[in-house]
Amino acid sequence: MVTNEHDNDTHETDKTWENEASADLSPMVRVSLKEYNDLRDQAKESGKYITDPSLISVIDKIEELTRALRKHIVRKY
């Protein structure tokens, strides 16, 4: 009997999707409507500013590295 390599690949691919139909698609986190509204209002107020300390730290590090790189730039006009 001759087997088709494509058929084996398709079968293997099908097996990888077999659990997709039964996957739990419910939300991971649930918040009350009041909490959602509070978070939404907070985001509107601080939407123009970065307030996350870890993000601020990353931005500061990028600024520090940029300053260090600028010392090595030689512009020829």
C-alpha positions as CSV (number, residue, x, y, z in Angstrom):
1,M,0.0,0.0,0.0
2,V,1.3,3.5,-0.9
3,T,0.9,6.2,1.7
4,N,0.7,9.8,0.8
5,E,3.0,12.0,2.8
6,H,0.5,14.8,2.6
7,D,-2.2,12.7,4.2
8,N,0.0,12.0,7.2
9,D,0.8,15.7,7.6
10,T,-2.9,16.6,7.4
11,H,-3.7,13.9,10.0
12,E,-1.0,15.2,12.4
13,T,-2.2,18.8,11.9
14,D,-5.8,17.7,12.6
15,K,-4.7,16.1,15.8
16,T,-3.2,19.4,17.0
17,W,-6.6,21.1,16.7
18,E,-8.7,18.4,18.3
19,N,-8.9,20.2,21.7
20,E,-9.6,23.7,20.2
21,A,-13.4,23.1,20.0
22,S,-13.5,22.3,23.7
23,A,-11.3,25.1,24.9
24,D,-12.7,27.3,27.7
25,L,-13.2,30.7,26.1
26,S,-14.6,32.4,29.2
27,P,-12.8,35.5,30.5
28,M,-9.8,35.0,32.8
29,V,-10.8,37.9,35.1
30,R,-14.2,39.2,36.0
31,V,-14.8,42.7,37.3
32,S,-18.0,44.3,38.4
33,L,-19.5,47.0,36.4
34,K,-18.6,49.6,39.1
35,E,-14.9,48.5,39.0
36,Y,-14.9,48.6,35.2
37,N,-16.3,52.2,35.3
38,D,-13.8,53.2,37.9
39,L,-10.9,51.8,35.8
40,R,-12.3,53.4,32.6
41,D,-12.5,56.8,34.3
42,Q,-9.0,56.4,35.7
43,A,-7.7,55.6,32.3
44,K,-9.4,58.6,30.8
45,E,-7.8,60.9,33.4
46,S,-4.3,59.5,33.1
47,G,-4.4,58.6,29.4
48,K,-1.9,61.3,28.5
49,Y,0.6,60.4,31.1
50,I,2.7,57.3,31.8
51,T,2.3,56.3,35.5
52,D,3.4,52.7,35.6
53,P,6.7,52.7,37.6
54,S,8.2,49.7,35.7
55,L,7.5,51.4,32.4
56,I,9.0,54.6,33.7
57,S,12.1,52.7,34.7
58,V,12.4,51.2,31.2
59,I,12.1,54.6,29.6
60,D,14.7,56.0,32.0
61,K,17.1,53.2,31.0
62,I,16.5,53.9,27.3
63,E,17.3,57.5,27.9
64,E,20.5,56.6,29.8
65,L,21.7,54.3,27.0
66,T,20.8,56.9,24.3
67,R,23.0,59.5,26.1
68,A,25.8,57.0,26.3
69,L,25.5,56.3,22.5
70,R,25.4,59.9,21.6
71,K,28.9,60.4,23.0
72,H,30.2,58.1,20.2
73,I,28.4,59.8,17.3
74,V,30.7,61.6,14.9
75,R,28.8,63.7,12.4
76,K,30.5,64.7,9.2
77,Y,28.8,67.4,7.2
